[in-house]
Amino acid sequence: MNNEDYFNDKVDPSDPNTIPKFVDELPSPSELKPISISEGIEYYEVNMIENKHRFHKYFPYSIIWGYNGCYPGPTLRVFKDQAILIKWINNLPYRHFLPVDLTLHGAMDSPEVRTVVHVHGANVDPDSDGHPDAWFIKNYLLTGKTFKREIYKYTNHQPSATLWYHDHSLGSTRLNVYAGLAGFYIIHDMLEKRLDLPCKEYDIPLMIQDKSFNKDGSLFYPDAPAFPVPVKPSVVPAFLGNTIVVNGKVWPHLKVEPRKYRFRLLNASNTRAYTLSLSNGESFYQIGTDGGLLDKPMELKSLTLEPAERTDIIIDFSKLKGEIITLINADNNANMRLIMEFRVILPLKDEDTSKIPETLHPMTMLEEHMAKKTRNLTLSASTDDYGRPMLLLNNHMWDDPATEKPSLDSIEIWNLINLTNFPHPIHVHLVQFQILDRTPFNVPLYLEKGEIEYTGAAEEPKEFEKGWKDTVRAEPGMVTRIIMHFKDHAGDFVWHCHILEHEDHDMMRPLKVVEDNSPPH
């Protein structure tokens, strides 16, 4: 029996303890090329199709859903203020291969397979934002409730940043993203180019997700919670996989040269957060957050990424020739502690002329006195008609009328009051915001009387959060304050928790940017 036959016989994809780690080389997502260019505007087409994908060298092929059949989807690299058009085409089957809960909003009276694409972090017109009700099915035979555009327009009117695109269909986002419908959307600009940051093959996106598998190598996703419920299949309160997948491979490795590399890290997991560091204890340099470059690099030993958060870092391997370094996660489980491996074994091709600049992108701070309105918005626990836990924003369900109606070109402060006992990554469409602070408060008093009594001093955002953000970790028992400018586009958007199981089960609310001078509601 040769080595490969031995492992094929011994590996059980459902048991992470049997899976050899760091045997697969890290794949680099393909890059999407335009089909045509007219009057300077590039036109793309992207097909959503079912395909087979090999997550690990010793796994059988698994069914996935992918943009152009790829997992991750092809990377879009665009330039600031150069508009592009994308036709998103649904060629998926009419039946899902993962368990569909037909009791959720969006799913109960709709086709089983629906898709709509959201470019997460994009400054975009509402008709191209990927509204959760703007779904469509194969061949556009049926569409959702809101106005559809067959071709989406992205103006890219924002600084260089690492964004991503993913499915956003109401009631099935958790399943579609888990099935593979996610990819990078990277914006470049002239300032970024002038900084001499690591680029081209030394600028590498890393999509991190946790997954579980059945014995036959197919993707596993639970069809019910661990506690009894009267519905099956049923949404679950959270999903935590038992393996780590980076760019579509389980526990991969990357061979690198002894030089500086730029890594664009994305947490594309359904629920799991990661606190990342290097196994050799060395520092790395953070140069960007969700919305783009920081004003100056931050030297860090670790950072935390909630679902949907991104960070842009530089690791300098120049003095680590011959070493093997593991990207690790702060987790007590031995398997979930490991993310991927860097092997500094490639010869240096050319002199490394890239830099870690002292300054990056000047950051204009939004001052509190600029805010036209401050909103108190709760994150709370409830139960649905079937007795299942259900998380809500501001004590409203998805289909309740919009209560957040900021005026166009206004600045607002949102106080996110987390009454639950766990953190929620809150994402606001359209805007990039700044985190002001987090302050502990008396939760029982608020639950009894609706009064905020602070019980400690305000805490500044973490070092790795001091940039433009579109997703924020709202800590339990704390009021998290964010400040944002609603500009460029009016109309219907949304805000929600980016734990996908929560988002699908009503922890999402409409957001209406109003284009008039009337007082905000």
Secondary structure, DSSP 8 states (H G I E B T S, - for coil): --HHHHHHHH--TT-GGGS-SS-SB-----B---SEEETTEEEEEEEEEEEEE-SSTTS--EEEEEETTBSSEEEEEEETT--EEEEEEE---SS-SS---TTSTTTTTS-S--B-EEEET----GGGS--TT--B-GGGSSB-SS---SEEEE---S-SEEEEEEE--TTTHHHHHHHT-EEEEEEE-HHHHHTT-S-GGGEEEEEEEEEEE-TTS-EE--SS-SS--S-SS---S----SEEEETTEES-EEE--SSEEEEEEEE--SS--EEEEETT---EEEEEETTEEEEEEEEESEEEE-TT-EEEEEEE-TT-TT-EEEEEE--SSTTTTEEEEEE--S---S-------S---------GGG-SEEEEEEEEEEE-TTS-EEEEETTB-TTS---B--BTTEEEEEEEEE-SSS-EEEEESS--EEEEEEEEB-HHHHHHH----B-S--B---GGG-S-BSEEEE-TTEEEEEEEEE-S--EEEEEEESSHHHHHTT-EEEEEEB-SSS---
